[in-house]
Every structure is written in C-alpha cells, then in structure tokens.
Amino acid sequence: MGPGLKVKKTAIVLLNLGGPSSQEEVKPFLLSLFYDPAILTLPNPFRYILAHLIARRRLPEAKHIYALLGGGSPLLKNTKAQALALESELGEGFRVFVAMRHAAPFTQDVAKEVKSYDPHEIVLLPLYPQYSTTTTASSFKAWEKATQGWEVPTRRIHFYPGEEGFLNAMRELTLPTYKEAQKKGNPRILLTAHSLPKKIIKKGDPYQHQVEETASRLLEKLKLPSIDSTLCYQSRVGPLKWIGPSTEDEVLKAAQEKRPLVVIPLSFVSEHSETLVELDITYRKLALNNGCPAYYRVGTVQTHPFFIKGLADLVKNDNIQPLS
C-alpha cells in the first residue's frame, strides 16, 4: 500500500448474552435478563415487578450453578478467545469487540470503545447461529439504542444455522466422540438446543425452524450409517409450555434403554453453564444413574479453525442486510 493511503478500518462486534463473572453479579445478571422486553413482554410496571420476583426465586439455584464453575461464568473468557482468533483470521484492518447483552462488557460501554476506534464500517456478528427475538433481535436493539445518531455504515449478520465452517467444526468434534461411544454399544445422538416458550414460536420466531436446519445439515455431514438421533431442547424454566421434546426426558429414555449417549449442543458456540453444568453434570448424572452405559458430550465449537474461518467468511460477505 502506497504512502498516505489509509487502511479501511472495520469493527466487528461479537454479540452474546453474557454471564456473571462472580457471585455478586448473579443477581444483577438475572434482573437484566428478565427485565428485557424480549424475554418478558409485559408493559411496565408489571415487567419490572415480575422480573424482580423471578430473579429472587431463581437466585439461589443460579448461585449454586455458578459456584460449580468457580463462582462465575466462563462465557466472557471464551468469547474473548473467539474474538482474538477471529481478529487473527481477518488480518489487517479488522478489530473485533465483544458486547454482552446482560453482563459486562455491556453494549453501551462497548459502543464507546468502537466509536474511539473510529471505524469506516461496523459489522454486528451475533454468536447465536439461529435467530431469535429473545437473543439476536434483543442484542441488535441494544446496539441501535447505544449508537443513536451515528453515521457509520453498519451491517448485521442475522443468522447462520447452515454455515459450512460451523457445521464442519461440529462434524470434526463429533466423529471421534461417536466412535468412542460405539465401543459401548449402539449410540443414540441427542442434538440439543436451548428451548423457547411455544408462544414465542407461534408469534413467528424462526428459531425452532433454524435449529432443525442445523440438525438436519449436521446429520448429512456426519454420514453415519443407521444413525439414531433425536433433536431435543434444554434449559426450560417456569410454568409456560416450551418447545420439546426435552433433553432431560430424552436422556432418561435412552438411559433406560441402556443406550450409550452422544450429546451435541447445536445452539451454543462456547462453553458456559448450560453445557458445563446442565449437560456435563446434571444430565450426565441422570444418565449414568439410570442405566446408561456411557455418556459423552461433544464440545462446543469455541475457537475451532473451521468455525472461526466460517465467521470470517460471514464478515467478508457483502450480501449482508444493512442496519435500518
């Protein structure tokens, strides 16, 4: 590049849910989560009151879960590692930032950092492969609120349930685990994703359909003969009807049938409480205590080179809808 020519600067903002980094942050995290109008659609003051009630009820269990992880969530550490890997993959002219929806670093604070970087372009990249109003849309709205009045061209990546790098990374992580499970019998694969209340899906949320797309595409890539698999959903809370079948029920069913289990997270791209506690501790114990000969959980894609290259390809794709 000749003298005097400036490198075009692109800011990539990785959007994620966030998690408490300490026991003291658990309550504020829960309050932020349940006060989000994308989660509780009630108008105020009812949303405010209900958010406090739910957070208070959930606090002891949530503190216990994060205590099992050393006091807080590893999500920020893992997301920062993904940001560094993506920045390295993209090369000169790209800087990757991490913005969490319900924990530090909060969107409004990261927006200030991005503004100081003074980019020519911003790309919003959610770490939710499947789109939902409760996650991706909520993160987009938080960014819009934090950047009102900005004139920096901004593009957003809405979803990537069938992105090749994402699928290939899951395939590479699954195959050796499946072969190990075969030593214990004919494995059943449980493809698990975070559940959502049915009423959200009925309003047109595309999440369930996109999870099904990820599951179908991954099974095609695995190319395993006579594969026995079930798509199921985890992390249900509260009295509402949620999409299913539930992962817990499917774990118990396979265990009672004496089937070795291979559990693959489909909607999580990094390790956090839903994988390290719910899948690795709670469901593992449920399986082994009810006759399962072996329980294997495939790791999330994290910084797998295929996944990171896939994210880089998404960033470099010009056919991304501008932020309106």
N, C-alpha and C positions, 0 to 999 in steps of 0.2 A: 504494500500500500504506500502510495507516494506521500511525501511530507505535506503536512497541513490538512490531510484528509482524516476526518474523524470516523472512528468505528461506530456503526449503528448499535445503540445500546437497547437491549430487550430485557425487561424484567419479567421473570416467571414467578408467579405467586402460587405456591402449593397450598391448597385449601384443605383443611382437615378439621375434624370435630374437636380434638383436644382432649386432655385428661388432666386431673390434678397431679401436681408434682410432689405433693406432701399431704399428710393427713389434714392439715389446716386448710388446704384448698379444696377438700372434698365437698364441703357444704356450699361454697360459692359456685363450684362447678355444677352441682345438681340444680341450684337455683337458676343459673343461667340457662341450663339445658331445658328445664321445664317451663321457664318463663318465655322461651322462644315461641312466637306465634305460629311458627311452622310445626311445632310439636303440640302445643295446646292452642286450639283455635278460638277459645273463648275471648270475649272482649273484657277489658278491664272494668272494674276492679276484680272481676271473678278469676281472670287468669292469674293475677298476682297472688290472690288468696290461695287458689288451688296449687300453684307452683310451690308455695311455701309449705303447704300441707304434704304434698308428695315428697318434697325434698326432706322434710323432717322424718317422714316414715321410712324413706329409703336410706337415710344417713347411716344407721348402724351397720346394715348389710354392705353398703358401699365402702365404708371404712375398713370393714373386715376384708373385703376383696382386695383393696389396695394395700392393706397390711401384708397380704400374702405376696405382694410384688415389691416388698421392701418399703412400703409407705406411700408410694405414688405410682403413677402410670409411666411406662417407658415409651409412650407414644411420641412425645416430643423428641426424645433422643433418636428414635428410629426414623422419624420424619426428617430430622436434620441430616441424618446419614443419607437418606434418599436425595435430599436437596444437593448435597455435596457431590454425590455420584452423578446426578443429572447435569449439574453445572460443568463437571469434568467432561461428560459426554458431549455437551453442546459446544464447549470451547469459547473462544474469544467473542466478546460482545454480548454474552448472556450472563445474567446474575439471577440466582434462584433464592427466593424468600419463602419463609414458612409462616402462614397465618392460620391460627386456630379460631374456631367459632366460639367455643365456650370455655377456653382457658388461655393462659399466656403462652406465646405472644398473641394478644388479641388483634383482630383485624384492623381496628383503628390505629393501633400503635405501629403495625407493620406498614400501613399505608403511608405513615410519615417517613419511614425508612425508604420506601420506594420513591417517594417524592424527592428525597435528598439525593437519591441515585440519579435522578433526572433522566429517565429512560425516554427513548423515542417511541417505544411501544411497550404495552403490558399484555401478557397472556395469563389468564386465570386458568389454572390446572387443578381441578379437584382430585383428591386421592380417593374418590368414590368411583369405581369403574361403572357402576349402574346409577342412573339418575333417580333422585327422589326429591320431592318438595321439602322433605324433612332434613335433607343433608345438603345436596348441591345447591338447590334453589335458595336455601337459607343462607349459605355462605356467599352466594352471589349478591343477595340483597344487602348483607352486611358490608360487602365491599363497595357497593354502589352508595350506601349511606356514608361511608367513610371518605369517599372520593368525590362527593358532590361538587360540581364546578370545575372539575379537572377537564383539560382538553387533550390529554394524552390518548392516542388511539389504543383501544383496549379490545382484545378478543377473548372469547371464553370457549373452553372445551367442555361441552355438556356431559358427555359420557363416552365410554369406550368398552362396552361389555364383550366385544369380539375382537379387540385389538390383538394383533398377531404376537407381539412381544409379551404381552400379559399372559396369553394362552400358552405360549411356548415355555415361558418360565414355570407356569404351573405344571405343565406336562413333565418337564425335566425334574421337578421336585417330587412329582407323584410316582413316576415309574419305578425308581429303586425301592421306594417305600412299599409299593404294591407287591413287588417281587419278594420282599422280605415277609410280607403278610401271607403270601401263598405257601410258605413253609408251615403255616399253622392251619391250613385248610383252604376252603374256597372263600375269598374275602368278599365282603359287601362294602361298597363305596358309599359313604354318605357325603353328598355335596351340600354343604351347609352355608347359609347366608343369614344375615340379620333379618329378623322378621319385622313386619309393619302391621298396624291395625288394618283390618279389612276395609273400614270406612274410608281410609286414605286412598287405597287402591281403587275403590268404587268411584272416587271423585276424579279418576283419570290419571293418577300417578303411575308412570310407566315402569316403576322399579321391579315389580314381580316379573313382568314380561322380559325385562333385560337380564334379570338373574337367570331365567330359563334359557335365554340365548347363550349366556356364558356357560351354563351347564352342558347344553347340547353341543356347543363348539368344542369344549374341552374333551368330552367323551369321544368325539370324532377324532381328535388329535391323539388321544391315548391309544387308539387302535387295539384295544384288548379284546381277545375273543371271549364270547359268552360272558360279557361283563354284567355284574349285578350291581345296580346303582339306584340310589334314591335321592331326590332333591328334597331338602328339608330346611327348616328355619328355626333359628335360635334367639335367645335374649328377650323373650316375651316378658312384659311386665304389666301389671294392672288387670282390671276386670274386663276390658274390651275384648272382642273377638279378633284374633290375629290370623294372618295367613299361615298355612301349615302345609304338610304335617310338621309337628315339632321335632326338632333334633333329639330332644330328650326321649320322646316316645320311640323314635326310630333306633336310638342307641339301645334302649331296653329290649325292643323287639329282636334286634339282631343278637344281642347277648343271650336271650332266652333260647334262640335257635342255634346257639353255640357257633356263631359265625365270627371269624376274625374281622375286625373293623379297620377301614382306612377312611379317615375323616379329612375332607378337603375344604378349607374355607374359601368361599367364592367371592365374598363382598368385602373382605379385608385384605389390604395390601401390606400391612405391617403388624407386628406383634403388639398386643395390648391385652386388656383384661378379658375381653371376650374370647381370645384364643388361649392365653396363658393360664387363665383361671377356669373359665367356663368349660372350654374344650379339654384342656390338659389335666385339670384336677377334678372338677365336678363330674363331667361325663366319663372320664376315664375310670373313676371310682365306681360310678353307676354300672359301667360295662363289666368291669372285672368282678364286681361283687355279685353279678347276676349271670355268670357263666360264660362270658366272652373269653375265648382262649387267648386273644391278643388284641391290643388296641393301639393303633398307630394314627398319629395326626400329622398330616403334611404341613410343612412350614409355609408361612405366607411369602409372597414374592420378594418383599423387602428391597434389597439392592441387587437382585439378580440381574446380570448384564442384559438378558433378553428384555426384561421389564423396563429397565432404565432406557435402553435404546428405543423401546416402544414409546415411552413418554417423550423422548427427544423427537421422534418422528411426528408425534402429535403436535408438538410445539412448532415444528418447521412446516407443517401443513398449512398452506394459505387458505384452504377452504373451511375456515372456522368462522362461525357467525359472530359479527361484531357485537359488542355490548351496546344495547339500545337504552 
